Amino acid sequence: MRATIPIRFSTLLASAALLAACTSVPLEKPEKALATAEHAIMQANQEVTEDTQSVALYEAEKKLAQARGLVNKSNATKEDYTKARRLAEEATVAAHLAQARAEARQAQARKAELEETLESLRESLPREETE
C-alpha cells in the first residue's frame, strides 16, 4: 500500500505537467518591437538625405518588412513571432546605425565648412611685418 502512494503522486504530477504543457498559451505579437523599429526608421529617414543613400537604412526597412510579413501570416507560430521580434530588433539597430552615419557625415561637412571659414579669416587678417 505504501508503494502505491508515491506512484499515484508521481502519476498525478506527470498528468499535471502534461496538462500544463498542452494548454495553449496565447501568442504575443511583437508589436512593441515593430513599433520601435518603425520609429527608428522614421527618425533615420529624417537624417539621411537623397544624396547620401544609406545601405543600413535599406536593410532596416527590408528587415522590418520581413518581420511584418511573419506577423501577418494567417497561421503564424510562436517561432514566427520570435523571428519577427528578432528582425524588428535588427531593423532598429540598422536604423540607428544609418542615423548615426548620417549625423557623422553632417558633422564632417560642418567641420569642413568651419575649417574653410577659419582659413579665410586667417588669410584676411593683416599680417605683421617682421623687422
C-alpha positions as a printed Julia matrix, in Angstrom:
131×3 Matrix{Float64}:
  0.0    0.0     0.0
  2.84   2.4     0.78
  4.38   1.93   -2.67
  1.17   2.98   -4.4
  1.08   6.44   -2.78
  4.36   7.64   -4.38
  3.28   6.1    -7.69
 -0.1    7.86   -7.55
  1.58  11.12   -6.57
  4.12  10.9    -9.39
  1.34   9.98  -11.83
 -0.65  12.98  -10.66
  2.41  15.24  -11.08
  3.11  13.86  -14.55
 -0.52  14.39  -15.55
 -0.46  17.96  -14.27
  2.76  18.65  -16.16
  1.33  17.15  -19.33
 -1.85  19.19  -18.97
  0.17  22.37  -18.42
  2.29  21.63  -21.48
 -0.75  21.04  -23.66
 -2.52  24.19  -22.57
 -2.31  26.64  -25.43
 -0.58  29.85  -24.5
 -1.8   32.86  -26.46
  0.82  34.04  -28.92
  2.14  37.52  -28.3
  2.71  39.56  -31.42
  5.91  41.61  -31.23
  4.0   44.86  -31.68
  6.32  46.9   -29.43
  9.42  45.75  -31.29
  7.77  46.54  -34.63
  6.7   50.0   -33.44
 10.19  50.71  -32.1
 11.76  49.71  -35.42
  9.28  51.81  -37.38
 10.01  54.85  -35.2
 13.78  54.38  -35.56
 13.43  54.13  -39.33
 11.33  57.31  -39.43
 13.98  59.16  -37.43
 16.77  57.87  -39.66
 14.83  58.93  -42.75
 14.84  62.5   -41.44
 18.64  62.47  -41.2
 19.5   60.55  -44.36
 19.24  62.71  -47.45
 18.7   61.53  -51.01
 22.29  62.26  -51.95
 23.58  60.17  -49.05
 21.74  56.92  -49.65
 22.18  54.52  -46.78
 22.62  50.77  -47.09
 21.91  50.42  -43.37
 18.58  52.22  -43.76
 17.67  49.99  -46.71
 18.5   46.93  -44.59
 16.39  48.27  -41.72
 13.39  48.76  -43.99
 13.88  45.3   -45.5
 14.08  43.61  -42.09
 11.0   45.46  -40.85
  9.07  44.32  -43.93
 10.16  40.73  -43.29
  9.1   40.99  -39.65
  5.7   42.38  -40.61
  5.28  39.57  -43.12
  5.88  36.96  -40.42
  3.47  38.62  -38.0
  0.74  38.99  -40.6
  0.82  35.36  -41.7
 -2.57  33.75  -41.17
 -1.0   30.72  -39.48
  1.83  32.49  -37.63
  3.51  30.42  -34.94
  5.41  31.32  -31.81
  8.62  30.77  -33.79
  7.4   33.24  -36.42
  6.76  35.83  -33.72
 10.16  35.18  -32.17
 11.86  35.58  -35.54
  9.78  38.69  -36.26
 10.84  40.21  -32.94
 14.49  39.5   -33.72
 14.16  41.01  -37.2
 12.45  44.09  -35.77
 15.26  44.49  -33.25
 17.83  44.15  -36.03
 15.9   46.74  -38.04
 16.03  49.11  -35.09
 19.8   48.7   -34.78
 20.3   49.18  -38.52
 18.16  52.33  -38.47
 20.17  53.73  -35.55
 23.36  52.95  -37.47
 22.03  54.74  -40.57
 21.09  57.75  -38.46
 24.47  57.84  -36.72
 26.3   57.64  -40.04
 24.16  60.44  -41.49
 24.82  62.61  -38.45
 28.54  61.87  -38.71
 28.55  62.91  -42.38
 26.73  66.12  -41.49
 29.21  66.83  -38.7
 32.12  66.25  -41.1
 30.55  68.67  -43.58
 30.09  71.3   -40.87
 33.67  70.78  -39.72
 34.96  71.28  -43.27
 32.9   74.49  -43.59
 34.27  75.81  -40.31
 37.84  74.99  -41.27
 37.35  76.77  -44.59
 35.89  79.82  -42.85
 38.72  79.84  -40.33
 41.3   79.64  -43.1
 39.72  82.53  -45.0
 39.65  84.59  -41.78
 43.32  83.87  -41.2
 44.12  84.98  -44.73
 42.16  88.2   -44.37
 43.84  89.28  -41.13
 46.55  91.89  -41.61
 49.91  90.29  -41.3
 52.5   91.83  -39.08
 55.69  92.5   -40.83
 58.68  91.29  -39.04
 61.6   93.66  -38.92
